[in-house]
């Protein structure tokens, strides 16, 4: 990429204008958060998708739903404005599913504002990022600033590894100048320049049921077999110090007087490099049952490749930092441990950065929140990038 040109007149007003629209942004965020959208609830996700389409239409950003099994994705496209309208589009990535179940809003994760923080299910991961994207486009329109075209893709299954939307994300990298993720930044506001790969694997054991007292010798305990397999996984992963492994779920059995005939566990694995991922997955696939009569199946449920450090990301970061200067914002960047849809764009070779959503914390927890002031900061930053980079 070339060196950025002198800042467009008007970008120095972005932050002040963004701060003046706080009530509008909070109202929009509230409207998104009160529509609970746990992954897998297609009806709830599609309801929010329609709200997004309506909001975007008011910005002159036509869009459509793209049918997927877990709920539809949303594609919004803005043609750009002024002398930059003929440039390649910026691909913005977001998702509208959350990890929070229905009832969270009325239970452990209510919406409320306290001491400069907004709390609620999905407010940080990542409905705040959706608000930032729309606010950035509104800021550009209000100031009459030209900007490159925008392609915003909102996926419905990011929280489970984007198993059905993965191909959509990769397909929409075609012709894009770069990709910007609307996930949250690092706690200090830094952008994310690379991410670990993320793969979900299921170990499923089939045993043989029998009476646990009358004929235990006729049974094959799937639970015992699964325990031994998980110990083998622990040893396997220990041989790869840079790999993270979390046993996220364990299920099996039913009654204490029955030798259980089925058990399973889902693993969340994180990798720094694709080569390590391939090696570990091959070693997992090579696991064999310890007990005669037991069967073991190892299945990959979803996989996002490692997005490693690159010159393209560093060059894009430098251009973003230059665009942010006249706005009054400082920009830095570093690697991130978590995975997101930018793994797909970065691994595909498209210059990518993530973390343009608001600052906050408590992702996936009852403490989930965003810093209220950061909504303005991030929308001003994104607007500057679209106008300058």
Kinemage of the C-alpha trace (Angstrom):
@kinemage 1
@onewidth
@group {chain A} dominant
@subgroup {mainchain}
@vectorlist {calphas} color= white
{ca unk a 1} P 0.000 0.000 0.000
{ca unk a 2} L 1.144 3.547 -0.679
{ca unk a 3} L 1.835 6.241 1.878
{ca unk a 4} L -1.383 7.979 2.975
{ca unk a 5} L -2.036 11.445 1.602
{ca unk a 6} L -2.696 14.581 3.629
{ca unk a 7} L -5.808 14.313 5.793
{ca unk a 8} L -9.106 15.180 4.150
{ca unk a 9} L -10.461 18.510 5.470
{ca unk a 10} L -13.240 17.752 7.894
{ca unk a 11} L -11.879 14.610 9.499
{ca unk a 12} L -10.675 16.694 12.456
{ca unk a 13} L -14.357 17.231 13.337
{ca unk a 14} L -15.243 13.530 13.448
{ca unk a 15} L -14.670 12.938 17.144
{ca unk a 16} L -16.613 15.972 18.325
{ca unk a 17} L -19.528 15.110 16.062
{ca unk a 18} L -19.424 11.486 17.208
{ca unk a 19} L -19.616 12.564 20.837
{ca unk a 20} L -22.628 14.758 20.104
{ca unk a 21} L -24.651 11.756 18.913
{ca unk a 22} L -24.273 9.682 22.087
{ca unk a 23} L -27.997 9.367 22.766
{ca unk a 24} L -28.695 8.085 19.251
{ca unk a 25} L -25.956 5.472 19.460
{ca unk a 26} L -27.037 4.278 22.904
{ca unk a 27} L -30.651 4.019 21.747
{ca unk a 28} L -29.606 1.952 18.730
{ca unk a 29} L -27.427 -0.303 20.863
{ca unk a 30} L -30.266 -0.806 23.319
{ca unk a 31} L -32.558 -1.790 20.450
{ca unk a 32} L -30.075 -4.435 19.337
{ca unk a 33} L -29.310 -5.785 22.809
{ca unk a 34} L -32.925 -6.220 23.913
{ca unk a 35} L -33.388 -8.502 20.916
{ca unk a 36} L -31.656 -11.547 22.378
{ca unk a 37} L -29.931 -13.560 19.664
{ca unk a 38} L -28.320 -16.750 20.963
{ca unk a 39} L -26.510 -18.740 18.301
{ca unk a 40} L -28.837 -21.234 16.649
{ca unk a 41} L -32.093 -19.354 17.154
{ca unk a 42} L -32.753 -18.570 13.504
{ca unk a 43} L -36.001 -16.697 14.143
{ca unk a 44} L -34.399 -14.344 16.685
{ca unk a 45} L -31.362 -13.757 14.495
{ca unk a 46} L -33.497 -13.058 11.454
{ca unk a 47} L -35.576 -10.580 13.464
{ca unk a 48} L -32.450 -8.578 14.300
{ca unk a 49} L -31.270 -8.969 10.708
{ca unk a 50} L -34.407 -7.168 9.555
{ca unk a 51} L -33.742 -4.355 12.030
{ca unk a 52} L -30.187 -3.993 10.701
{ca unk a 53} L -31.457 -3.876 7.132
{ca unk a 54} L -33.959 -1.162 8.030
{ca unk a 55} L -31.353 0.909 9.871
{ca unk a 56} L -28.885 0.593 7.001
{ca unk a 57} L -31.511 1.475 4.402
{ca unk a 58} L -31.904 4.823 6.140
{ca unk a 59} L -28.209 5.463 5.415
{ca unk a 60} L -28.550 4.713 1.719
{ca unk a 61} L -26.918 1.340 2.316
{ca unk a 62} L -29.002 -1.315 0.549
{ca unk a 63} L -28.715 -4.852 1.821
{ca unk a 64} L -30.165 -8.314 1.837
{ca unk a 65} L -30.332 -11.453 3.898
{ca unk a 66} L -28.280 -14.457 2.782
{ca unk a 67} L -29.901 -17.748 3.789
{ca unk a 68} L -27.951 -19.968 6.184
{ca unk a 69} L -29.063 -22.849 8.458
{ca unk a 70} L -28.350 -21.088 11.774
{ca unk a 71} L -30.133 -17.898 10.713
{ca unk a 72} L -29.458 -15.601 7.801
{ca unk a 73} L -26.325 -13.554 7.282
{ca unk a 74} L -26.741 -9.896 6.357
{ca unk a 75} L -24.887 -8.197 3.516
{ca unk a 76} L -24.968 -4.388 3.431
{ca unk a 77} L -23.285 -2.392 0.683
{ca unk a 78} L -22.625 1.344 0.466
{ca unk a 79} L -21.467 2.679 -2.914
{ca unk a 80} L -19.092 5.216 -1.443
{ca unk a 81} L -19.036 8.954 -2.029
{ca unk a 82} L -16.974 11.577 -3.842
{ca unk a 83} L -13.635 10.994 -5.515
{ca unk a 84} L -13.054 7.799 -3.556
{ca unk a 85} L -16.290 6.143 -4.698
{ca unk a 86} L -14.509 4.251 -7.488
{ca unk a 87} L -11.993 2.600 -5.156
{ca unk a 88} L -12.093 -1.014 -4.019
{ca unk a 89} L -14.493 -1.561 -1.117
{ca unk a 90} L -13.541 -1.959 2.505
{ca unk a 91} L -14.866 -5.264 3.839
{ca unk a 92} L -16.278 -4.856 7.357
{ca unk a 93} L -16.935 -8.016 9.382
{ca unk a 94} L -19.423 -8.398 12.216
{ca unk a 95} L -21.803 -10.961 13.719
{ca unk a 96} L -25.166 -10.716 15.414
{ca unk a 97} L -25.233 -13.965 17.394
{ca unk a 98} L -24.240 -14.042 21.066
{ca unk a 99} L -23.337 -16.709 23.622
{ca unk a 100} L -26.094 -15.548 25.991
{ca unk a 101} L -29.259 -17.638 26.191
{ca unk a 102} L -32.791 -16.277 26.062
{ca unk a 103} L -33.751 -14.875 29.443
{ca unk a 104} L -30.311 -13.448 30.186
{ca unk a 105} L -31.633 -9.919 29.814
{ca unk a 106} L -34.288 -10.502 32.473
{ca unk a 107} L -31.879 -12.523 34.595
{ca unk a 108} L -28.150 -12.392 35.208
{ca unk a 109} L -27.177 -9.994 32.386
{ca unk a 110} L -29.600 -7.033 32.420
{ca unk a 111} L -29.212 -3.868 30.376
{ca unk a 112} L -28.134 -0.935 32.521
{ca unk a 113} L -25.750 2.016 32.602
{ca unk a 114} L -23.438 2.566 35.543
{ca unk a 115} L -20.399 4.792 35.991
{ca unk a 116} L -19.744 5.219 32.287
{ca unk a 117} L -20.324 1.568 31.398
{ca unk a 118} L -23.167 -0.015 29.443
{ca unk a 119} L -23.996 -3.586 30.475
{ca unk a 120} L -26.037 -6.216 28.682
{ca unk a 121} L -25.927 -9.527 26.798
{ca unk a 122} L -23.918 -9.112 23.601
{ca unk a 123} L -23.271 -5.410 24.166
{ca unk a 124} L -19.505 -6.026 23.890
{ca unk a 125} L -19.438 -9.159 21.756
{ca unk a 126} L -20.441 -7.688 19.460
{ca unk a 127} L -23.535 -5.578 18.994
{ca unk a 128} L -21.524 -2.515 19.956
{ca unk a 129} L -19.483 -3.077 16.804
{ca unk a 130} L -22.627 -2.976 14.683
{ca unk a 131} L -23.491 0.421 16.159
{ca unk a 132} L -19.974 1.686 15.454
{ca unk a 133} L -20.212 0.705 11.774
{ca unk a 134} L -23.524 2.462 11.155
{ca unk a 135} L -22.503 5.503 13.199
{ca unk a 136} L -19.283 5.844 11.173
{ca unk a 137} L -21.236 6.014 7.924
{ca unk a 138} L -23.644 8.539 9.406
{ca unk a 139} L -20.711 10.695 10.508
{ca unk a 140} L -19.257 10.695 7.012
{ca unk a 141} L -22.618 11.678 5.550
{ca unk a 142} L -23.194 14.462 8.075
{ca unk a 143} L -19.795 15.988 7.322
{ca unk a 144} L -20.147 15.382 3.586
{ca unk a 145} L -16.860 13.459 3.483
{ca unk a 146} L -16.011 11.221 0.583
{ca unk a 147} L -15.133 7.621 1.321
{ca unk a 148} L -14.449 4.338 -0.388
{ca unk a 149} L -17.313 1.838 -0.848
{ca unk a 150} L -18.208 -0.331 2.124
{ca unk a 151} L -19.212 -3.984 2.183
{ca unk a 152} L -20.505 -5.003 5.620
{ca unk a 153} L -21.045 -8.726 6.203
{ca unk a 154} L -22.834 -9.765 9.407
{ca unk a 155} L -22.710 -13.490 10.197
{ca unk a 156} L -25.079 -15.509 12.439
{ca unk a 157} L -22.777 -18.231 13.773
{ca unk a 158} L -19.441 -16.609 14.621
{ca unk a 159} L -19.679 -17.686 18.254
{ca unk a 160} L -19.486 -21.359 17.240
{ca unk a 161} L -16.694 -20.907 14.719
{ca unk a 162} L -18.680 -19.741 11.662
{ca unk a 163} L -19.269 -23.292 10.368
{ca unk a 164} L -21.958 -22.224 7.879
{ca unk a 165} L -20.834 -18.668 7.119
{ca unk a 166} L -17.152 -19.397 6.555
{ca unk a 167} L -17.503 -19.680 2.778
{ca unk a 168} L -19.468 -16.419 2.657
{ca unk a 169} L -16.700 -14.551 4.460
{ca unk a 170} L -14.000 -15.880 2.147
{ca unk a 171} L -16.116 -15.230 -0.954
{ca unk a 172} L -16.619 -11.582 -0.020
{ca unk a 173} L -12.888 -10.930 0.192
{ca unk a 174} L -12.956 -10.860 -3.627
{ca unk a 175} L -12.177 -7.383 -4.858
{ca unk a 176} L -11.887 -5.901 -1.364
{ca unk a 177} L -9.089 -3.466 -0.544
{ca unk a 178} L -8.785 -4.701 3.049
{ca unk a 179} L -10.856 -6.211 5.863
{ca unk a 180} L -11.703 -4.543 9.176
{ca unk a 181} L -13.234 -6.550 12.015
{ca unk a 182} L -15.764 -4.906 14.326
{ca unk a 183} L -14.910 -7.118 17.281
{ca unk a 184} L -13.678 -5.440 20.461
{ca unk a 185} L -10.083 -4.152 20.619
{ca unk a 186} L -7.491 -5.061 23.204
{ca unk a 187} L -8.331 -3.631 26.656
{ca unk a 188} L -6.163 -0.577 25.994
{ca unk a 189} L -7.900 0.084 22.674
{ca unk a 190} L -5.152 -1.378 20.485
{ca unk a 191} L -6.166 -3.065 17.262
{ca unk a 192} L -5.582 -6.752 16.564
{ca unk a 193} L -3.023 -7.548 13.881
{ca unk a 194} L -3.141 -11.362 13.979
{ca unk a 195} L -5.070 -14.131 15.720
{ca unk a 196} L -4.619 -17.720 16.806
{ca unk a 197} L -6.382 -20.360 14.771
{ca unk a 198} L -9.424 -21.883 16.441
{ca unk a 199} L -10.734 -25.419 15.956
{ca unk a 200} L -13.554 -27.239 17.764
{ca unk a 201} L -13.219 -31.009 17.988
{ca unk a 202} L -15.665 -33.567 19.368
{ca unk a 203} L -14.590 -36.857 20.929
{ca unk a 204} L -17.558 -39.246 20.821
{ca unk a 205} L -17.314 -42.626 22.560
{ca unk a 206} L -19.693 -45.539 22.120
{ca unk a 207} L -19.608 -48.301 24.721
{ca unk a 208} L -22.048 -51.027 25.719
{ca unk a 209} L -24.762 -50.719 28.351
{ca unk a 210} L -25.230 -53.279 31.084
{ca unk a 211} L -26.451 -53.535 34.682
{ca unk a 212} L -23.721 -52.006 36.813
{ca unk a 213} L -24.148 -54.588 39.627
{ca unk a 214} L -25.646 -57.740 38.084
{ca unk a 215} L -23.481 -57.902 34.960
{ca unk a 216} L -20.862 -55.166 34.945
{ca unk a 217} L -18.473 -57.403 33.005
{ca unk a 218} L -20.846 -57.324 30.041
{ca unk a 219} L -20.716 -53.537 29.807
{ca unk a 220} L -18.164 -51.198 28.295
{ca unk a 221} L -18.193 -47.820 30.036
{ca unk a 222} L -18.175 -44.967 27.552
{ca unk a 223} L -17.599 -42.523 30.414
{ca unk a 224} L -14.492 -44.332 31.643
{ca unk a 225} L -13.215 -44.529 28.086
{ca unk a 226} L -13.802 -40.814 27.582
{ca unk a 227} L -11.898 -39.987 30.782
{ca unk a 228} L -8.909 -41.971 29.540
{ca unk a 229} L -9.107 -40.290 26.134
{ca unk a 230} L -9.139 -36.858 27.749
{ca unk a 231} L -6.028 -37.771 29.721
{ca unk a 232} L -4.430 -38.796 26.433
{ca unk a 233} L -5.442 -35.445 24.934
{ca unk a 234} L -3.876 -33.621 27.872
{ca unk a 235} L -0.586 -35.415 27.301
{ca unk a 236} L -0.758 -34.851 23.558
{ca unk a 237} L -1.324 -31.114 23.914
{ca unk a 238} L 1.402 -30.811 26.575
{ca unk a 239} L 3.903 -31.720 23.875
{ca unk a 240} L 2.930 -28.508 22.021
{ca unk a 241} L 3.486 -25.639 24.503
{ca unk a 242} L 2.000 -22.955 22.243
{ca unk a 243} L -1.327 -24.806 21.839
{ca unk a 244} L -4.288 -23.932 24.057
{ca unk a 245} L -6.899 -26.603 24.781
{ca unk a 246} L -10.141 -26.185 26.684
{ca unk a 247} L -12.521 -29.063 27.376
{ca unk a 248} L -15.707 -27.074 26.981
{ca unk a 249} L -18.385 -29.731 27.419
{ca unk a 250} L -18.551 -33.288 28.768
{ca unk a 251} L -21.685 -35.408 28.486
{ca unk a 252} L -22.507 -39.065 29.035
{ca unk a 253} L -24.349 -41.660 31.016
{ca unk a 254} L -27.664 -41.380 32.753
{ca unk a 255} L -28.070 -43.679 35.762
{ca unk a 256} L -25.620 -44.890 38.370
{ca unk a 257} L -26.854 -48.470 38.045
{ca unk a 258} L -26.252 -48.615 34.286
{ca unk a 259} L -22.863 -48.911 32.616
{ca unk a 260} L -23.018 -45.936 30.227
{ca unk a 261} L -22.934 -46.663 26.525
{ca unk a 262} L -22.332 -43.125 25.209
{ca unk a 263} L -20.201 -40.139 26.196
{ca unk a 264} L -18.666 -37.170 24.420
{ca unk a 265} L -16.554 -34.086 24.958
{ca unk a 266} L -16.070 -30.947 22.871
{ca unk a 267} L -12.602 -29.428 22.790
{ca unk a 268} L -11.665 -25.860 21.920
{ca unk a 269} L -8.155 -25.714 20.470
{ca unk a 270} L -6.099 -22.613 19.658
{ca unk a 271} L -3.067 -22.618 17.384
{ca unk a 272} L -0.382 -20.084 16.533
{ca unk a 273} L 0.453 -21.691 13.183
{ca unk a 274} L -1.331 -23.788 10.621
{ca unk a 275} L 1.440 -26.376 10.693
{ca unk a 276} L 0.925 -26.997 14.405
{ca unk a 277} L -2.813 -27.239 13.878
{ca unk a 278} L -2.395 -29.926 11.220
{ca unk a 279} L -0.003 -31.898 13.419
{ca unk a 280} L -2.246 -31.810 16.501
{ca unk a 281} L -5.365 -32.701 14.532
{ca unk a 282} L -3.534 -35.634 12.972
{ca unk a 283} L -2.491 -36.835 16.422
{ca unk a 284} L -6.068 -36.525 17.684
{ca unk a 285} L -7.357 -38.458 14.691
{ca unk a 286} L -4.855 -41.217 15.501
{ca unk a 287} L -6.287 -41.801 19.014
{ca unk a 288} L -7.585 -45.341 19.527
{ca unk a 289} L -9.882 -46.831 22.204
{ca unk a 290} L -8.285 -48.157 25.361
{ca unk a 291} L -11.046 -50.703 26.062
{ca unk a 292} L -12.051 -53.669 23.968
{ca unk a 293} L -15.527 -53.082 22.602
{ca unk a 294} L -15.362 -49.290 22.803
{ca unk a 295} L -15.535 -47.100 19.699
{ca unk a 296} L -14.075 -43.606 19.372
{ca unk a 297} L -14.918 -40.982 16.752
{ca unk a 298} L -12.950 -37.740 16.432
{ca unk a 299} L -14.752 -35.053 14.418
{ca unk a 300} L -13.827 -31.469 13.570
{ca unk a 301} L -16.915 -29.306 14.191
{ca unk a 302} L -15.510 -26.013 12.945
{ca unk a 303} L -12.137 -24.566 12.093
{ca unk a 304} L -10.746 -21.102 11.519
{ca unk a 305} L -7.126 -20.987 10.357
{ca unk a 306} L -4.379 -19.159 12.149
{ca unk a 307} L -3.991 -15.576 10.943
{ca unk a 308} L -0.327 -14.892 11.448
{ca unk a 309} L 1.628 -11.617 11.528
{ca unk a 310} L 2.176 -10.090 8.089
{ca unk a 311} L 3.704 -7.077 6.383
{ca unk a 312} L 0.281 -6.348 4.877
{ca unk a 313} L -1.326 -6.011 8.320
{ca unk a 314} L 1.504 -3.838 9.607
{ca unk a 315} L 1.299 -1.574 6.570
{ca unk a 316} L -2.467 -1.265 7.007
{ca unk a 317} L -1.972 -0.497 10.698
{ca unk a 318} L 0.422 2.330 9.826
{ca unk a 319} L -2.109 3.816 7.428
{ca unk a 320} L -4.884 3.561 9.994
{ca unk a 321} L -2.701 5.267 12.592
{ca unk a 322} L -1.953 8.083 10.130
{ca unk a 323} L -5.670 8.540 9.427
{ca unk a 324} L -6.456 8.593 13.158
{ca unk a 325} L -3.937 11.323 13.973
{ca unk a 326} L -5.962 14.326 12.731
{ca unk a 327} L -9.006 12.939 14.571
{ca unk a 328} L -7.068 13.117 17.831
{ca unk a 329} L -6.799 9.354 18.346
{ca unk a 330} L -3.688 7.244 18.838
{ca unk a 331} L -3.608 3.773 17.266
{ca unk a 332} L -1.412 0.772 18.054
{ca unk a 333} L -1.777 -2.926 17.337
{ca unk a 334} L -0.683 -6.371 18.482
{ca unk a 335} L -1.528 -10.067 18.207
{ca unk a 336} L -4.684 -11.488 19.820
{ca unk a 337} L -5.279 -14.939 21.338
{ca unk a 338} L -8.944 -15.216 20.349
{ca unk a 339} L -10.302 -16.128 16.923
{ca unk a 340} L -12.900 -14.371 14.766
{ca unk a 341} L -13.931 -14.043 11.139
{ca unk a 342} L -10.827 -11.944 10.430
{ca unk a 343} L -8.912 -15.223 10.765
{ca unk a 344} L -10.490 -16.168 7.458
{ca unk a 345} L -9.663 -12.940 5.642
{ca unk a 346} L -6.161 -12.689 7.065
{ca unk a 347} L -5.348 -16.316 6.255
{ca unk a 348} L -6.704 -15.738 2.735
{ca unk a 349} L -4.028 -13.071 2.221
{ca unk a 350} L -6.220 -9.975 2.463
{ca unk a 351} L -4.735 -7.177 4.569
{ca unk a 352} L -6.803 -7.292 7.760
{ca unk a 353} L -7.147 -5.632 11.147
{ca unk a 354} L -9.638 -6.303 13.919
{ca unk a 355} L -10.788 -4.494 17.033
{ca unk a 356} L -12.760 -1.545 15.645
{ca unk a 357} L -15.612 -2.198 18.093
{ca unk a 358} L -15.936 -0.324 21.408
{ca unk a 359} L -13.690 -0.940 24.394
{ca unk a 360} L -15.092 -2.909 27.306
{ca unk a 361} L -14.841 -6.331 28.892
{ca unk a 362} L -16.634 -9.329 30.333
{ca unk a 363} L -17.076 -11.121 27.024
{ca unk a 364} L -19.258 -14.230 27.399
{ca unk a 365} L -19.830 -13.451 31.089
{ca unk a 366} L -22.464 -11.813 33.284
{ca unk a 367} L -20.160 -8.778 33.575
{ca unk a 368} L -20.225 -8.029 29.833
{ca unk a 369} L -20.010 -4.284 29.203
{ca unk a 370} L -18.734 -1.530 26.933
{ca unk a 371} L -17.177 1.810 27.819
{ca unk a 372} L -19.769 4.378 26.801
{ca unk a 373} L -17.275 7.009 25.644
{ca unk a 374} L -15.575 4.511 23.358
{ca unk a 375} L -18.610 4.287 21.058
{ca unk a 376} L -17.770 7.770 19.794
{ca unk a 377} L -14.039 7.092 19.657
{ca unk a 378} L -14.403 3.936 17.583
{ca unk a 379} L -16.999 5.340 15.183
{ca unk a 380} L -14.801 8.398 14.578
{ca unk a 381} L -11.805 6.121 14.007
{ca unk a 382} L -13.650 3.917 11.543
{ca unk a 383} L -15.024 6.914 9.684
{ca unk a 384} L -11.527 8.360 9.360
{ca unk a 385} L -10.219 5.064 7.992
{ca unk a 386} L -12.972 4.840 5.382
{ca unk a 387} L -12.277 8.439 4.347
{ca unk a 388} L -8.497 8.215 4.283
{ca unk a 389} L -7.087 4.685 3.932
